[in-house]
Amino acid sequence: MATTYRIVSSINLPSFRPIPSRRNTTSPSSSSPHGPPSPGSPTTPELSNVFPSSSALLPYPHSDPWIARVSSRNNTPPARRSKLPPQPPLAVDSKSTSVVQVSSNSVAGPSRPGSEQPESSPNQESSELVESEIETETETATEIETEKKATMSSDKMKRKVVIMGAPSVGKTSLTQQFVAPPTYNEQYFPTIEATAHKTVKFGNVEYDCEIIDSAGQDEYTLFPSKYAVGVHGYLLVYSINSRQSFEMIQTVHDKILDFAGLEKVPCVVVGQKTDLTGERRVTTAEGEALAKKLHAGFIESSAKNNENVGKAFEALLKEMQKEYNPAPEAKKSSWWSWGR
Ligand SMILES: Nc1nc2c(ncn2[C@@H]2O[C@H](COP(=O)(O)OP(=O)(O)OP(=O)(O)O)[C@@H](O)[C@H]2O)c(=O)[nH]1
């Protein structure tokens, strides 16, 4: 990179300054973070920290031995090296729960003994260092907090579930009641597809659930591949006042197994609208028998009355846990029993 700079200079192109990224140039005293630094301004020395490994690019190399040492620490990850200048707050990508920058307690830069302070204007430099120390401490506290959050979120298990069944059985109502209770709408709006997220704790494990509320199915509906790929489990919903919707369950289940090429998949059969007692067309025993045949869990619910809504999802988490992660409970018990 240094060679490239010299070539560019030699053909007298307009003077070049590396444009620092927004993140690293934020400085309380900087009026124009992207403008060229004026020599002697407080922002000038920090550019070497912005590009610590490419200080040769700078037309004004540092005489500050401390900063020079920081710049020379090429084996330290850039995120840690950029700790020295004041930083904007750390950002956490909430969706993926990945931390954009996480650093540990240990400050990546060297210790700052007085002997290593620059010869020029020591008072100004030491007051800057004190300020920097305070900022670093505040920043470190924020980082520890962020790191904690990141660790917690990384403990979550991702679970993608799809809710399937005939039209108008209450799939959307069930999802909405689960994700943001109390939410119930008497009106019917056919769903094309909707996705919701909820974190659920079940059996000492936190699950980051992605819930896909699918469009109502009939026997002729083509099974979309996205409902098979990367999906951990299914809620198969019928309405207790509709035989047709009950018969759809077997059809949908067959489609899932055919498409996924599996013999078994975690499922829970849900008999919805239990509040419509006078209109019941499917008995509880029939629902249970079908679920048994499909090796699935079974529950009856009413999204309208918010009855057994959470339990329906918990039943699915249980089915998925049996299939994918029976270990955590076993692990924990073996760990506890280790020293006993
Ligand atoms: N009585 C009663 N009605 C319900 C219940 N759940 C949903 N409904 C009603 O049934 C109708 C359809 O509900 P939705 O949740 O949209 O059904 P859906 O299965 O998502 O429908 P599609 O989008 O066509 O697949 C709406 O008018 C709801 O108010 C329930 O538990 N009891």
The ligand as an SDF file (V2000), in Angstrom:
LIG
                    3D

 32 34  0  0  0  0  0  0  0  0999 V2000
  -64.6340  -18.5390   17.7320 N   0  0  0  0  0  0  0  0  0  0  0  0
  -63.3530  -18.4480   17.3920 C   0  0  0  0  0  0  0  0  0  0  0  0
  -63.0150  -17.8230   16.2660 N   0  0  0  0  0  0  0  0  0  0  0  0
  -61.6940  -17.7640   15.9570 C   0  0  0  0  0  0  0  0  0  0  0  0
  -60.7070  -18.3330   16.7740 C   0  0  0  0  0  0  0  0  0  0  0  0
  -59.5070  -18.1070   16.1900 N   0  0  0  0  0  0  0  0  0  0  0  0
  -59.7500  -17.4360   15.0720 C   0  0  0  0  0  0  0  0  0  0  0  0
  -61.0590  -17.2200   14.9120 N   0  0  0  0  0  0  0  0  0  0  0  0
  -61.7110  -16.4840   13.8300 C   0  0  0  0  0  0  0  0  0  0  0  0
  -61.5790  -17.2420   12.6630 O   0  0  0  0  0  0  0  0  0  0  0  0
  -61.3710  -16.3990   11.5390 C   0  0  0  0  0  0  0  0  0  0  0  0
  -60.1030  -16.8070   10.8320 C   0  0  0  0  0  0  0  0  0  0  0  0
  -59.0260  -16.6020   11.7090 O   0  0  0  0  0  0  0  0  0  0  0  0
  -57.5380  -16.5200   11.1840 P   0  0  0  0  0  0  0  0  0  0  0  0
  -56.6730  -16.4590   12.3690 O   0  0  0  0  0  0  0  0  0  0  0  0
  -57.3820  -15.4220   10.1890 O   0  0  0  0  0  0  0  0  0  0  0  0
  -57.4150  -17.8990   10.4520 O   0  0  0  0  0  0  0  0  0  0  0  0
  -56.2440  -18.4260    9.4980 P   0  0  0  0  0  0  0  0  0  0  0  0
  -56.1530  -19.8740    9.7010 O   0  0  0  0  0  0  0  0  0  0  0  0
  -55.0060  -17.6500    9.7270 O   0  0  0  0  0  0  0  0  0  0  0  0
  -56.8230  -18.0970    8.0790 O   0  0  0  0  0  0  0  0  0  0  0  0
  -55.9920  -18.0680    6.6810 P   0  0  0  0  0  0  0  0  0  0  0  0
  -55.2750  -16.7960    6.6670 O   0  0  0  0  0  0  0  0  0  0  0  0
  -57.0610  -18.1320    5.6460 O   0  0  0  0  0  0  0  0  0  0  0  0
  -55.1240  -19.2380    6.6350 O   0  0  0  0  0  0  0  0  0  0  0  0
  -61.3200  -14.9960   12.0780 C   0  0  0  0  0  0  0  0  0  0  0  0
  -62.5870  -14.3700   11.8840 O   0  0  0  0  0  0  0  0  0  0  0  0
  -61.0620  -15.1610   13.5340 C   0  0  0  0  0  0  0  0  0  0  0  0
  -61.6170  -14.1400   14.2970 O   0  0  0  0  0  0  0  0  0  0  0  0
  -61.0980  -18.9640   17.9780 C   0  0  0  0  0  0  0  0  0  0  0  0
  -60.3170  -19.4800   18.7720 O   0  0  0  0  0  0  0  0  0  0  0  0
  -62.4520  -19.0100   18.2290 N   0  0  0  0  0  0  0  0  0  0  0  0
  1  2  1  0
  2  3  2  0
  2 32  1  0
  3  4  1  0
  4  5  2  0
  4  8  1  0
  5  6  1  0
  5 30  1  0
  6  7  2  0
  7  8  1  0
  8  9  1  0
  9 10  1  0
  9 28  1  0
 10 11  1  0
 11 12  1  0
 11 26  1  0
 12 13  1  0
 13 14  1  0
 14 15  2  0
 14 16  1  0
 14 17  1  0
 17 18  1  0
 18 19  2  0
 18 20  1  0
 18 21  1  0
 21 22  1  0
 22 23  2  0
 22 24  1  0
 22 25  1  0
 26 27  1  0
 26 28  1  0
 28 29  1  0
 30 31  2  0
 30 32  1  0
M  END
$$$$
